């Protein structure tokens, strides 16, 4: 039996404390070092933002939903004119590290949904790798990585 809807769930442990990881996710000055190229502001509850990505010439509207400092971040962003919920769960682990778990919900279990599941699962896994490389080693893995995707 197949589920009616598809959801993405990815996770990775970052060898940095909760406060550092949280700030890197909500602060666009830090996000520009591993994820986006620019933002219209910091992530705060109720704010509407626009993100730009270095490899695409498009604006991505973001509606920040809920923020619990150093624990939880949620927002909605538009994918093909459908608003999807993205949630970040931050959990303190041993050795002052942080487990980052990301959920993105949801799309119908059909051809378009499977395409979204494949692409965004890769995207969120890449996000976590880029976040880890930036916070732990000051490396921007995205720089030049997706130049081939520009239209």
N, C-alpha and C positions, 0 to 999 in steps of 0.2 A: 504494500500500500504506500502511495506517495503522499507526502504532505502537500497541502494546498498552497502554502507560502514558503518562501526561501528566506533564510537569514544568514548573515555572515558573523562568525565568531572567530577571532584570532587573539593570540596572547604572546607576550614575550617579557622576560625579566630584564630590567635595566639596572646596571650597577651604580645607581645614584639614588639619593633619598627622595621621598615623596614630594617634598617642597620643590626640589629642582626639576623633577619630571613634570609636575603640575604646571609650573611656570613656563616650561618649554612648550607646553601644549596650548596654553591660553594667550601667551604673549607673542604678537606677530613679529616683533624684532628678533625673537629666537626662532620662531617657526620658519622664517625666511632662510635660515641656515640649513634646513633639511626637508621642507615640505612645500611651502608656497613661495611665490615671488613677492607678493604684497597683499595687504589687507587694509580695509578701511578702519580697523580699530582692534582693540583688545577684546577677548571674549568675556562678556559679562551678561548675566541673566537679562533676557528681554531685548538684547541688542540685535539689530539687523546689520549684517556685515556683507562685504563682497570680497571674495578671495580671488586672486589670480595665481595661476600655476605657470612655472617657467617654460614648460613644454607646450602649452596650449594658449591660443589667443582667444580666451573667453573669460567672461566674468561668471563666478559661481556664487549665487546668493546663499547666505548662511543666516539662519535664524536661531540664535542661542536660546536654549530652553532653560536648563537648570545647571547650576554650578554649586558644588559643595567643595569648598577649598581643600585641596590635597587629597580628595577622595573620588569625586565624580564630576563628569562634564557631559552634557548632552546638548545636541543641536540638531536642527533639520537643515538639509541641503537639497537642492533640486537636481534630480537625475532625470533627464528626458521629460521635463515638466512635471515630474512626480516628486513630491517632497518625501524624503526618507529620513528616519531617525538614526542618528549615530550616537552611541554611548561609549564613554571611556570610564572604566573602573580602575582605580589605582589602589593597590594593596601593598602595605609594607611587608617586606620579607627580611630574611636573615642578612647580616652584613650590611645593613643600611641600604638595601636595594629595594626596587619597586617592581611589582608585577603590573604590567599594563594589559588590560583586557579590553578589546574593542568589539562591540556588537553593532551591526548595521541592519535595519529592518525596514521593510520587507518587500519582497516582490512576488508576484504570482509564479507558481511553478509551471512555466511555459517557456517557449524558446527565448523570448526577450528576458525573462527572469533568469534563465540559465546563463545567458550572455553576461548579464549584470553580475551574477554570482561569481563567475569565472574572473571577470575583469576586476571587480572590486575586492575579491579575496586576495588576488595578486597585489592590488593597490595597497590594501591595509597591511599585508605582510611586508611590503616594501616600506611603508610608512614606519613600521616598528624597527626594521633594520636601519633605516636612515636616522631615526630618533636615537637609537642605541649608538650608532657610529658617531653622531654629533655630540651627544652628551658624554660618552666615555672616552672618545679619541679626538674630538674637535674636527671631524672629517665630514664634509658635505658629499654624501654618496650620490645625490641627485644631479649635481652639477655635470651637465653634458650627457647624463645617462639616457635621457629620452629625447635628445635632439632629433633623432630619426623619426619621431612621431609628429613633428611640426608639419603643418599643411602648407 
